[in-house]
Amino acid sequence: MTTTARPSRRLTLSTALTVVVALLYAWVGFASVGVDRAAGLLGAVAILAARAVTDRSRPAAMVLLVAGAVPLAVLTWWSVATPILALLGLLLGWPRPARS
């Protein structure tokens, strides 16, 4: 009987910080109203989903990350906090190439 090795899911610092950014996005979403609320909550879900699919598909993770981070930053461009959160989310959550 042979078993296939599964990729290990280590909790890295960048993963933990990306989750923190997603939680902050959700917090901004709960504090907002209207379209900003939807963008914040859906953005948080998309950022978390991007981290979840990183091992399976880097392109899908990149699309989810950008789709989650950018809309709230664009909608609240006048704020300082949300564009910085978006930048941090992109920098910390961007999928790295697999090590060989």
Biopython code that builds the backbone (N, CA, C, O; Angstrom):
import numpy as np
from Bio.PDB.StructureBuilder import StructureBuilder

atoms = [
    (1, "MET", "N", (0.841, -1.164, 0.000)),
    (1, "MET", "CA", (0.000, 0.000, 0.000)),
    (1, "MET", "C", (0.899, 1.245, 0.000)),
    (1, "MET", "O", (1.783, 1.386, 0.845)),
    (2, "THR", "N", (0.659, 2.125, -0.947)),
    (2, "THR", "CA", (1.445, 3.349, -1.021)),
    (2, "THR", "C", (0.566, 4.528, -0.645)),
    (2, "THR", "O", (-0.634, 4.551, -0.916)),
    (3, "THR", "N", (1.181, 5.472, -0.034)),
    (3, "THR", "CA", (0.462, 6.693, 0.329)),
    (3, "THR", "C", (1.123, 7.864, -0.368)),
    (3, "THR", "O", (2.339, 7.884, -0.561)),
    (4, "THR", "N", (0.333, 8.811, -0.733)),
    (4, "THR", "CA", (0.879, 9.999, -1.373)),
    (4, "THR", "C", (1.109, 11.056, -0.312)),
    (4, "THR", "O", (0.331, 11.211, 0.629)),
    (5, "ALA", "N", (2.183, 11.762, -0.492)),
    (5, "ALA", "CA", (2.519, 12.819, 0.467)),
    (5, "ALA", "C", (1.640, 14.037, 0.194)),
    (5, "ALA", "O", (1.479, 14.458, -0.951)),
    (6, "ARG", "N", (1.097, 14.573, 1.223)),
    (6, "ARG", "CA", (0.287, 15.780, 1.112)),
    (6, "ARG", "C", (1.166, 16.981, 1.439)),
    (6, "ARG", "O", (2.052, 16.888, 2.289)),
    (7, "PRO", "N", (0.931, 18.092, 0.781)),
    (7, "PRO", "CA", (1.727, 19.279, 1.115)),
    (7, "PRO", "C", (1.440, 19.723, 2.547)),
    (7, "PRO", "O", (0.291, 19.758, 2.986)),
    (8, "SER", "N", (2.483, 20.050, 3.242)),
    (8, "SER", "CA", (2.304, 20.464, 4.638)),
    (8, "SER", "C", (1.744, 21.878, 4.696)),
    (8, "SER", "O", (2.115, 22.741, 3.901)),
    (9, "ARG", "N", (0.872, 22.093, 5.618)),
    (9, "ARG", "CA", (0.282, 23.412, 5.815)),
    (9, "ARG", "C", (0.886, 24.032, 7.060)),
    (9, "ARG", "O", (0.359, 23.907, 8.166)),
    (10, "ARG", "N", (1.989, 24.695, 6.851)),
    (10, "ARG", "CA", (2.622, 25.383, 7.965)),
    (10, "ARG", "C", (2.020, 26.772, 8.111)),
    (10, "ARG", "O", (1.705, 27.440, 7.127)),
    (11, "LEU", "N", (1.871, 27.180, 9.335)),
    (11, "LEU", "CA", (1.410, 28.535, 9.592)),
    (11, "LEU", "C", (2.632, 29.442, 9.588)),
    (11, "LEU", "O", (3.454, 29.400, 10.503)),
    (12, "THR", "N", (2.737, 30.247, 8.565)),
    (12, "THR", "CA", (3.858, 31.167, 8.463)),
    (12, "THR", "C", (3.440, 32.543, 8.965)),
    (12, "THR", "O", (2.257, 32.821, 9.160)),
    (13, "LEU", "N", (4.412, 33.372, 9.164)),
    (13, "LEU", "CA", (4.126, 34.728, 9.628)),
    (13, "LEU", "C", (3.308, 35.491, 8.591)),
    (13, "LEU", "O", (2.387, 36.224, 8.949)),
    (14, "SER", "N", (3.632, 35.326, 7.314)),
    (14, "SER", "CA", (2.867, 36.041, 6.286)),
    (14, "SER", "C", (1.416, 35.554, 6.238)),
    (14, "SER", "O", (0.509, 36.349, 5.990)),
    (15, "THR", "N", (1.188, 34.263, 6.470)),
    (15, "THR", "CA", (-0.181, 33.748, 6.504)),
    (15, "THR", "C", (-0.950, 34.350, 7.673)),
    (15, "THR", "O", (-2.090, 34.788, 7.515)),
    (16, "ALA", "N", (-0.328, 34.368, 8.838)),
    (16, "ALA", "CA", (-0.986, 34.924, 10.022)),
    (16, "ALA", "C", (-1.296, 36.404, 9.830)),
    (16, "ALA", "O", (-2.378, 36.861, 10.202)),
    (17, "LEU", "N", (-0.371, 37.152, 9.259)),
    (17, "LEU", "CA", (-0.603, 38.580, 9.054)),
    (17, "LEU", "C", (-1.651, 38.833, 7.969)),
    (17, "LEU", "O", (-2.395, 39.811, 8.042)),
    (18, "THR", "N", (-1.709, 37.961, 6.971)),
    (18, "THR", "CA", (-2.751, 38.082, 5.948)),
    (18, "THR", "C", (-4.127, 37.852, 6.551)),
    (18, "THR", "O", (-5.085, 38.534, 6.186)),
    (19, "VAL", "N", (-4.237, 36.907, 7.464)),
    (19, "VAL", "CA", (-5.507, 36.665, 8.150)),
    (19, "VAL", "C", (-5.883, 37.877, 8.994)),
    (19, "VAL", "O", (-7.057, 38.241, 9.062)),
    (20, "VAL", "N", (-4.913, 38.499, 9.631)),
    (20, "VAL", "CA", (-5.180, 39.706, 10.421)),
    (20, "VAL", "C", (-5.692, 40.828, 9.506)),
    (20, "VAL", "O", (-6.633, 41.537, 9.862)),
    (21, "VAL", "N", (-5.075, 40.988, 8.331)),
    (21, "VAL", "CA", (-5.545, 42.007, 7.389)),
    (21, "VAL", "C", (-6.972, 41.698, 6.944)),
    (21, "VAL", "O", (-7.789, 42.612, 6.831)),
    (22, "ALA", "N", (-7.284, 40.432, 6.691)),
    (22, "ALA", "CA", (-8.648, 40.054, 6.301)),
    (22, "ALA", "C", (-9.640, 40.364, 7.420)),
    (22, "ALA", "O", (-10.748, 40.830, 7.154)),
    (23, "LEU", "N", (-9.256, 40.113, 8.653)),
    (23, "LEU", "CA", (-10.133, 40.442, 9.784)),
    (23, "LEU", "C", (-10.340, 41.947, 9.911)),
    (23, "LEU", "O", (-11.438, 42.394, 10.242)),
    (24, "LEU", "N", (-9.301, 42.727, 9.653)),
    (24, "LEU", "CA", (-9.448, 44.181, 9.664)),
    (24, "LEU", "C", (-10.358, 44.649, 8.532)),
    (24, "LEU", "O", (-11.132, 45.592, 8.700)),
    (25, "TYR", "N", (-10.264, 43.985, 7.377)),
    (25, "TYR", "CA", (-11.181, 44.297, 6.284)),
    (25, "TYR", "C", (-12.624, 44.027, 6.701)),
    (25, "TYR", "O", (-13.518, 44.824, 6.418)),
    (26, "ALA", "N", (-12.845, 42.903, 7.372)),
    (26, "ALA", "CA", (-14.195, 42.583, 7.846)),
    (26, "ALA", "C", (-14.665, 43.622, 8.859)),
    (26, "ALA", "O", (-15.835, 44.007, 8.855)),
    (27, "TRP", "N", (-13.767, 44.076, 9.723)),
    (27, "TRP", "CA", (-14.110, 45.093, 10.716)),
    (27, "TRP", "C", (-14.529, 46.395, 10.035)),
    (27, "TRP", "O", (-15.516, 47.020, 10.424)),
    (28, "VAL", "N", (-13.764, 46.799, 9.008)),
    (28, "VAL", "CA", (-14.126, 47.995, 8.255)),
    (28, "VAL", "C", (-15.478, 47.781, 7.579)),
    (28, "VAL", "O", (-16.298, 48.698, 7.526)),
    (29, "GLY", "N", (-15.710, 46.588, 7.067)),
    (29, "GLY", "CA", (-16.986, 46.281, 6.427)),
    (29, "GLY", "C", (-18.155, 46.381, 7.387)),
    (29, "GLY", "O", (-19.197, 46.938, 7.044)),
    (30, "PHE", "N", (-17.989, 45.842, 8.590)),
    (30, "PHE", "CA", (-19.066, 45.923, 9.577)),
    (30, "PHE", "C", (-19.325, 47.364, 10.017)),
    (30, "PHE", "O", (-20.458, 47.707, 10.356)),
    (31, "ALA", "N", (-18.305, 48.203, 10.017)),
    (31, "ALA", "CA", (-18.460, 49.583, 10.452)),
    (31, "ALA", "C", (-19.011, 50.485, 9.348)),
    (31, "ALA", "O", (-19.437, 51.607, 9.624)),
    (32, "SER", "N", (-19.007, 50.015, 8.121)),
    (32, "SER", "CA", (-19.448, 50.828, 6.990)),
    (32, "SER", "C", (-20.925, 50.577, 6.679)),
    (32, "SER", "O", (-21.580, 49.734, 7.292)),
    (33, "VAL", "N", (-21.417, 51.332, 5.717)),
    (33, "VAL", "CA", (-22.787, 51.146, 5.253)),
    (33, "VAL", "C", (-22.779, 51.060, 3.729)),
    (33, "VAL", "O", (-21.861, 51.541, 3.065)),
    (34, "GLY", "N", (-23.813, 50.444, 3.202)),
    (34, "GLY", "CA", (-24.003, 50.409, 1.752)),
    (34, "GLY", "C", (-22.981, 49.563, 1.018)),
    (34, "GLY", "O", (-22.651, 48.452, 1.431)),
    (35, "VAL", "N", (-22.489, 50.114, -0.077)),
    (35, "VAL", "CA", (-21.548, 49.403, -0.943)),
    (35, "VAL", "C", (-20.231, 49.145, -0.224)),
    (35, "VAL", "O", (-19.596, 48.114, -0.444)),
    (36, "ASP", "N", (-19.817, 50.070, 0.629)),
    (36, "ASP", "CA", (-18.572, 49.887, 1.368)),
    (36, "ASP", "C", (-18.647, 48.664, 2.284)),
    (36, "ASP", "O", (-17.662, 47.945, 2.449)),
    (37, "ARG", "N", (-19.809, 48.435, 2.871)),
    (37, "ARG", "CA", (-19.983, 47.269, 3.739)),
    (37, "ARG", "C", (-19.820, 45.983, 2.944)),
    (37, "ARG", "O", (-19.117, 45.069, 3.375)),
    (38, "ALA", "N", (-20.457, 45.910, 1.799)),
    (38, "ALA", "CA", (-20.351, 44.714, 0.959)),
    (38, "ALA", "C", (-18.920, 44.509, 0.476)),
    (38, "ALA", "O", (-18.422, 43.383, 0.463)),
    (39, "ALA", "N", (-18.256, 45.598, 0.077)),
    (39, "ALA", "CA", (-16.879, 45.487, -0.406)),
    (39, "ALA", "C", (-15.939, 45.024, 0.704)),
    (39, "ALA", "O", (-15.027, 44.238, 0.449)),
    (40, "GLY", "N", (-16.147, 45.495, 1.920)),
    (40, "GLY", "CA", (-15.301, 45.086, 3.032)),
    (40, "GLY", "C", (-15.497, 43.636, 3.417)),
    (40, "GLY", "O", (-14.528, 42.903, 3.616)),
    (41, "LEU", "N", (-16.747, 43.218, 3.521)),
    (41, "LEU", "CA", (-17.027, 41.842, 3.930)),
    (41, "LEU", "C", (-16.651, 40.837, 2.846)),
    (41, "LEU", "O", (-16.036, 39.809, 3.128)),
    (42, "LEU", "N", (-17.027, 41.143, 1.599)),
    (42, "LEU", "CA", (-16.655, 40.243, 0.509)),
    (42, "LEU", "C", (-15.145, 40.244, 0.265)),
    (42, "LEU", "O", (-14.570, 39.226, -0.120)),
    (43, "GLY", "N", (-14.514, 41.389, 0.491)),
    (43, "GLY", "CA", (-13.061, 41.462, 0.360)),
    (43, "GLY", "C", (-12.362, 40.595, 1.394)),
    (43, "GLY", "O", (-11.372, 39.932, 1.084)),
    (44, "ALA", "N", (-12.867, 40.596, 2.613)),
    (44, "ALA", "CA", (-12.278, 39.754, 3.662)),
    (44, "ALA", "C", (-12.406, 38.274, 3.304)),
    (44, "ALA", "O", (-11.469, 37.497, 3.487)),
    (45, "VAL", "N", (-13.574, 37.898, 2.792)),
    (45, "VAL", "CA", (-13.785, 36.498, 2.394)),
    (45, "VAL", "C", (-12.855, 36.134, 1.236)),
    (45, "VAL", "O", (-12.283, 35.045, 1.219)),
    (46, "ALA", "N", (-12.703, 37.039, 0.272)),
    (46, "ALA", "CA", (-11.838, 36.760, -0.881)),
    (46, "ALA", "C", (-10.373, 36.659, -0.477)),
    (46, "ALA", "O", (-9.645, 35.832, -1.025)),
    (47, "ILE", "N", (-9.927, 37.477, 0.465)),
    (47, "ILE", "CA", (-8.539, 37.403, 0.929)),
    (47, "ILE", "C", (-8.288, 36.076, 1.636)),
    (47, "ILE", "O", (-7.253, 35.443, 1.424)),
    (48, "LEU", "N", (-9.226, 35.658, 2.469)),
    (48, "LEU", "CA", (-9.087, 34.360, 3.137)),
    (48, "LEU", "C", (-9.141, 33.215, 2.128)),
    (48, "LEU", "O", (-8.402, 32.239, 2.256)),
    (49, "ALA", "N", (-10.007, 33.329, 1.131)),
    (49, "ALA", "CA", (-10.080, 32.290, 0.099)),
    (49, "ALA", "C", (-8.792, 32.225, -0.711)),
    (49, "ALA", "O", (-8.363, 31.145, -1.117)),
    (50, "ALA", "N", (-8.184, 33.367, -0.944)),
    (50, "ALA", "CA", (-6.911, 33.387, -1.678)),
    (50, "ALA", "C", (-5.833, 32.608, -0.921)),
    (50, "ALA", "O", (-5.057, 31.866, -1.522)),
    (51, "ARG", "N", (-5.792, 32.782, 0.388)),
    (51, "ARG", "CA", (-4.816, 32.023, 1.183)),
    (51, "ARG", "C", (-5.138, 30.539, 1.159)),
    (51, "ARG", "O", (-4.232, 29.706, 1.194)),
    (52, "ALA", "N", (-6.413, 30.202, 1.100)),
    (52, "ALA", "CA", (-6.805, 28.796, 1.127)),
    (52, "ALA", "C", (-6.451, 28.070, -0.177)),
    (52, "ALA", "O", (-6.118, 26.885, -0.147)),
    (53, "VAL", "N", (-6.516, 28.756, -1.307)),
    (53, "VAL", "CA", (-6.250, 28.086, -2.587)),
    (53, "VAL", "C", (-4.828, 28.280, -3.096)),
    (53, "VAL", "O", (-4.509, 27.834, -4.198)),
    (54, "THR", "N", (-3.979, 28.924, -2.334)),
    (54, "THR", "CA", (-2.622, 29.203, -2.785)),
    (54, "THR", "C", (-1.864, 27.935, -3.159)),
    (54, "THR", "O", (-1.151, 27.925, -4.162)),
    (55, "ASP", "N", (-1.999, 26.872, -2.383)),
    (55, "ASP", "CA", (-1.265, 25.639, -2.671)),
    (55, "ASP", "C", (-1.757, 24.958, -3.930)),
    (55, "ASP", "O", (-0.985, 24.271, -4.597)),
    (56, "ARG", "N", (-3.017, 25.130, -4.269)),
    (56, "ARG", "CA", (-3.593, 24.439, -5.424)),
    (56, "ARG", "C", (-3.441, 25.213, -6.724)),
    (56, "ARG", "O", (-3.163, 24.623, -7.768)),
    (57, "SER", "N", (-3.622, 26.534, -6.670)),
    (57, "SER", "CA", (-3.592, 27.325, -7.900)),
    (57, "SER", "C", (-3.113, 28.741, -7.598)),
    (57, "SER", "O", (-3.850, 29.547, -7.031)),
    (58, "ARG", "N", (-1.883, 29.031, -7.978)),
    (58, "ARG", "CA", (-1.353, 30.375, -7.753)),
    (58, "ARG", "C", (-2.122, 31.440, -8.529)),
    (58, "ARG", "O", (-2.425, 32.491, -7.965)),
    (59, "PRO", "N", (-2.455, 31.205, -9.827)),
    (59, "PRO", "CA", (-3.203, 32.246, -10.548)),
    (59, "PRO", "C", (-4.565, 32.547, -9.917)),
    (59, "PRO", "O", (-4.973, 33.707, -9.846)),
    (60, "ALA", "N", (-5.257, 31.523, -9.465)),
    (60, "ALA", "CA", (-6.556, 31.756, -8.817)),
    (60, "ALA", "C", (-6.375, 32.533, -7.523)),
    (60, "ALA", "O", (-7.182, 33.405, -7.202)),
    (61, "ALA", "N", (-5.321, 32.224, -6.780)),
    (61, "ALA", "CA", (-5.053, 32.952, -5.543)),
    (61, "ALA", "C", (-4.742, 34.414, -5.823)),
    (61, "ALA", "O", (-5.166, 35.294, -5.074)),
    (62, "MET", "N", (-4.005, 34.679, -6.894)),
    (62, "MET", "CA", (-3.681, 36.063, -7.245)),
    (62, "MET", "C", (-4.943, 36.847, -7.607)),
    (62, "MET", "O", (-5.117, 37.989, -7.180)),
    (63, "VAL", "N", (-5.816, 36.227, -8.395)),
    (63, "VAL", "CA", (-7.050, 36.894, -8.801)),
    (63, "VAL", "C", (-7.934, 37.164, -7.584)),
    (63, "VAL", "O", (-8.474, 38.261, -7.438)),
    (64, "LEU", "N", (-8.082, 36.172, -6.716)),
    (64, "LEU", "CA", (-8.898, 36.361, -5.510)),
    (64, "LEU", "C", (-8.329, 37.451, -4.611)),
    (64, "LEU", "O", (-9.075, 38.253, -4.050)),
    (65, "LEU", "N", (-7.019, 37.477, -4.477)),
    (65, "LEU", "CA", (-6.392, 38.474, -3.606)),
    (65, "LEU", "C", (-6.608, 39.890, -4.131)),
    (65, "LEU", "O", (-6.971, 40.791, -3.374)),
    (66, "VAL", "N", (-6.385, 40.079, -5.421)),
    (66, "VAL", "CA", (-6.588, 41.412, -6.006)),
    (66, "VAL", "C", (-8.067, 41.795, -5.958)),
    (66, "VAL", "O", (-8.408, 42.932, -5.634)),
    (67, "ALA", "N", (-8.945, 40.838, -6.284)),
    (67, "ALA", "CA", (-10.384, 41.113, -6.260)),
    (67, "ALA", "C", (-10.887, 41.408, -4.853)),
    (67, "ALA", "O", (-11.883, 42.111, -4.687)),
    (68, "GLY", "N", (-10.209, 40.880, -3.840)),
    (68, "GLY", "CA", (-10.617, 41.145, -2.466)),
    (68, "GLY", "C", (-10.050, 42.435, -1.909)),
    (68, "GLY", "O", (-10.719, 43.119, -1.134)),
    (69, "ALA", "N", (-8.829, 42.779, -2.289)),
    (69, "ALA", "CA", (-8.155, 43.916, -1.673)),
    (69, "ALA", "C", (-8.466, 45.253, -2.347)),
    (69, "ALA", "O", (-8.608, 46.268, -1.665)),
    (70, "VAL", "N", (-8.572, 45.264, -3.662)),
    (70, "VAL", "CA", (-8.637, 46.534, -4.387)),
    (70, "VAL", "C", (-9.976, 47.272, -4.279)),
    (70, "VAL", "O", (-9.956, 48.486, -4.077)),
    (71, "PRO", "N", (-11.147, 46.611, -4.402)),
    (71, "PRO", "CA", (-12.393, 47.387, -4.433)),
    (71, "PRO", "C", (-12.631, 48.291, -3.219)),
    (71, "PRO", "O", (-13.043, 49.439, -3.383)),
    (72, "LEU", "N", (-12.383, 47.798, -2.024)),
    (72, "LEU", "CA", (-12.602, 48.638, -0.843)),
    (72, "LEU", "C", (-11.633, 49.812, -0.825)),
    (72, "LEU", "O", (-12.003, 50.917, -0.428)),
    (73, "ALA", "N", (-10.393, 49.580, -1.252)),
    (73, "ALA", "CA", (-9.417, 50.671, -1.295)),
    (73, "ALA", "C", (-9.828, 51.736, -2.305)),
    (73, "ALA", "O", (-9.632, 52.928, -2.066)),
    (74, "VAL", "N", (-10.395, 51.315, -3.430)),
    (74, "VAL", "CA", (-10.839, 52.281, -4.440)),
    (74, "VAL", "C", (-12.077, 53.035, -3.955)),
    (74, "VAL", "O", (-12.178, 54.248, -4.138)),
    (75, "LEU", "N", (-13.010, 52.323, -3.342)),
    (75, "LEU", "CA", (-14.235, 52.972, -2.858)),
    (75, "LEU", "C", (-13.971, 53.962, -1.723)),
    (75, "LEU", "O", (-14.676, 54.961, -1.583)),
    (76, "THR", "N", (-12.963, 53.678, -0.928)),
    (76, "THR", "CA", (-12.642, 54.552, 0.210)),
    (76, "THR", "C", (-11.264, 55.189, 0.009)),
    (76, "THR", "O", (-10.443, 55.208, 0.926)),
    (77, "TRP", "N", (-11.021, 55.704, -1.184)),
    (77, "TRP", "CA", (-9.725, 56.270, -1.540)),
    (77, "TRP", "C", (-9.349, 57.455, -0.656)),
    (77, "TRP", "O", (-8.163, 57.723, -0.464)),
    (78, "TRP", "N", (-10.320, 58.157, -0.124)),
    (78, "TRP", "CA", (-10.080, 59.342, 0.685)),
    (78, "TRP", "C", (-9.543, 58.993, 2.069)),
    (78, "TRP", "O", (-8.990, 59.851, 2.757)),
    (79, "SER", "N", (-9.701, 57.751, 2.472)),
    (79, "SER", "CA", (-9.218, 57.306, 3.779)),
    (79, "SER", "C", (-7.743, 56.929, 3.674)),
    (79, "SER", "O", (-7.247, 56.634, 2.586)),
    (80, "VAL", "N", (-7.065, 56.940, 4.778)),
    (80, "VAL", "CA", (-5.667, 56.499, 4.794)),
    (80, "VAL", "C", (-5.583, 55.015, 5.118)),
    (80, "VAL", "O", (-4.722, 54.310, 4.592)),
    (81, "ALA", "N", (-6.466, 54.544, 5.975)),
    (81, "ALA", "CA", (-6.349, 53.188, 6.512)),
    (81, "ALA", "C", (-6.635, 52.107, 5.477)),
    (81, "ALA", "O", (-5.867, 51.151, 5.368)),
    (82, "THR", "N", (-7.707, 52.230, 4.724)),
    (82, "THR", "CA", (-8.073, 51.128, 3.834)),
    (82, "THR", "C", (-7.114, 50.936, 2.661)),
    (82, "THR", "O", (-6.830, 49.787, 2.324)),
    (83, "PRO", "N", (-6.595, 51.987, 2.015)),
    (83, "PRO", "CA", (-5.582, 51.726, 0.987)),
    (83, "PRO", "C", (-4.306, 51.098, 1.558)),
    (83, "PRO", "O", (-3.663, 50.286, 0.894)),
    (84, "ILE", "N", (-3.947, 51.468, 2.771)),
    (84, "ILE", "CA", (-2.769, 50.845, 3.398)),
    (84, "ILE", "C", (-3.061, 49.387, 3.723)),
    (84, "ILE", "O", (-2.196, 48.530, 3.542)),
    (85, "LEU", "N", (-4.268, 49.092, 4.200)),
    (85, "LEU", "CA", (-4.653, 47.696, 4.434)),
    (85, "LEU", "C", (-4.625, 46.893, 3.131)),
    (85, "LEU", "O", (-4.183, 45.744, 3.118)),
    (86, "ALA", "N", (-5.090, 47.491, 2.051)),
    (86, "ALA", "CA", (-5.074, 46.800, 0.762)),
    (86, "ALA", "C", (-3.646, 46.511, 0.323)),
    (86, "ALA", "O", (-3.345, 45.415, -0.148)),
    (87, "LEU", "N", (-2.773, 47.489, 0.477)),
    (87, "LEU", "CA", (-1.370, 47.286, 0.114)),
    (87, "LEU", "C", (-0.727, 46.207, 0.971)),
    (87, "LEU", "O", (0.008, 45.362, 0.460)),
    (88, "LEU", "N", (-0.998, 46.231, 2.263)),
    (88, "LEU", "CA", (-0.467, 45.187, 3.148)),
    (88, "LEU", "C", (-1.026, 43.814, 2.782)),
    (88, "LEU", "O", (-0.301, 42.819, 2.786)),
    (89, "GLY", "N", (-2.310, 43.768, 2.467)),
    (89, "GLY", "CA", (-2.907, 42.499, 2.065)),
    (89, "GLY", "C", (-2.269, 41.938, 0.810)),
    (89, "GLY", "O", (-2.025, 40.735, 0.714)),
    (90, "LEU", "N", (-1.995, 42.815, -0.161)),
    (90, "LEU", "CA", (-1.359, 42.361, -1.396)),
    (90, "LEU", "C", (0.084, 41.925, -1.162)),
    (90, "LEU", "O", (0.525, 40.905, -1.693)),
    (91, "LEU", "N", (0.805, 42.689, -0.376)),
    (91, "LEU", "CA", (2.213, 42.341, -0.129)),
    (91, "LEU", "C", (2.363, 41.069, 0.691)),
    (91, "LEU", "O", (3.202, 40.222, 0.385)),
    (92, "LEU", "N", (1.557, 40.938, 1.721)),
    (92, "LEU", "CA", (1.683, 39.771, 2.599)),
    (92, "LEU", "C", (1.025, 38.522, 2.022)),
    (92, "LEU", "O", (1.501, 37.410, 2.253)),
    (93, "GLY", "N", (-0.052, 38.691, 1.284)),
    (93, "GLY", "CA", (-0.797, 37.547, 0.802)),
    (93, "GLY", "C", (-0.407, 37.053, -0.575)),
    (93, "GLY", "O", (-0.891, 36.011, -1.020)),
    (94, "TRP", "N", (0.473, 37.795, -1.267)),
    (94, "TRP", "CA", (0.820, 37.406, -2.627)),
    (94, "TRP", "C", (1.474, 36.025, -2.627)),
    (94, "TRP", "O", (2.442, 35.810, -1.898)),
    (95, "PRO", "N", (0.971, 35.092, -3.423)),
    (95, "PRO", "CA", (1.514, 33.733, -3.426)),
    (95, "PRO", "C", (2.944, 33.695, -3.946)),
    (95, "PRO", "O", (3.262, 34.262, -4.992)),
    (96, "ARG", "N", (3.782, 33.024, -3.200)),
    (96, "ARG", "CA", (5.179, 32.881, -3.600)),
    (96, "ARG", "C", (5.341, 31.616, -4.419)),
    (96, "ARG", "O", (4.579, 30.663, -4.251)),
    (97, "PRO", "N", (6.342, 31.599, -5.318)),
    (97, "PRO", "CA", (6.564, 30.377, -6.080)),
    (97, "PRO", "C", (6.956, 29.223, -5.162)),
    (97, "PRO", "O", (7.600, 29.414, -4.130)),
    (98, "ALA", "N", (6.555, 28.034, -5.562)),
    (98, "ALA", "CA", (6.875, 26.845, -4.752)),
    (98, "ALA", "C", (8.371, 26.599, -4.775)),
    (98, "ALA", "O", (9.024, 26.737, -5.809)),
    (99, "ARG", "N", (8.898, 26.235, -3.626)),
    (99, "ARG", "CA", (10.323, 25.910, -3.541)),
    (99, "ARG", "C", (10.556, 24.523, -4.097)),
    (99, "ARG", "O", (9.765, 23.605, -3.881)),
    (100, "SER", "N", (11.655, 24.386, -4.816)),
    (100, "SER", "CA", (11.937, 23.059, -5.363)),
    (100, "SER", "C", (13.098, 22.396, -4.665)),
    (100, "SER", "O", (13.464, 21.272, -5.008)),
]
sb = StructureBuilder()
sb.init_structure("model")
sb.init_model(0)
sb.init_chain("A")
sb.init_seg("    ")
for serial, (resi, resn, name, xyz) in enumerate(atoms, 1):
    if name == "N":
        sb.init_residue(resn, " ", resi, " ")
    sb.init_atom(name, np.array(xyz, "f"), 0.0, 1.0, " ", f" {name:<3s}", serial, name[0])
structure = sb.get_structure()
